[in-house]
Amino acid sequence: MSYPVYNSAAAIATSTNATTTSRNKGVMIVNDGVGVTTTSIFFTTSGGTQGPEITIKGVANHAPIIIPIRFYKTGSTQTNCVVYELT
């Protein structure tokens, strides 16, 4: 099994399109230590358009969460965390 290799991580604000929807390799969600994490992201469809929205929740002070997917944009929810676009 091979794992993706990440070259960079750029913070991305709420309701913001990914900078490279055709080439990004995932998202990383880092808890800020204040409380429970809640964030939402939209997948990129195989046709390169906005796909379904998912919500990710994590306990307070969780380890970074890495989701190796192509994502289109962040949703309107981003609580107690920073979301990074991985390329």
VENUR-V653368 format. One record per helix or strand of 3 or more residues. SS is the DSSP state (a for helix, b for strand). FROM is the first residue (numbers start at 0). TO is the last residue. If there is no record, write none. Layout:
# VENUR-V653368
SS|FROM|TO, SS|FROM|TO
This chain:
# VENUR-V653368
b|8|11, b|25|30, b|36|43, b|49|57, b|64|66, b|70|78, b|80|85
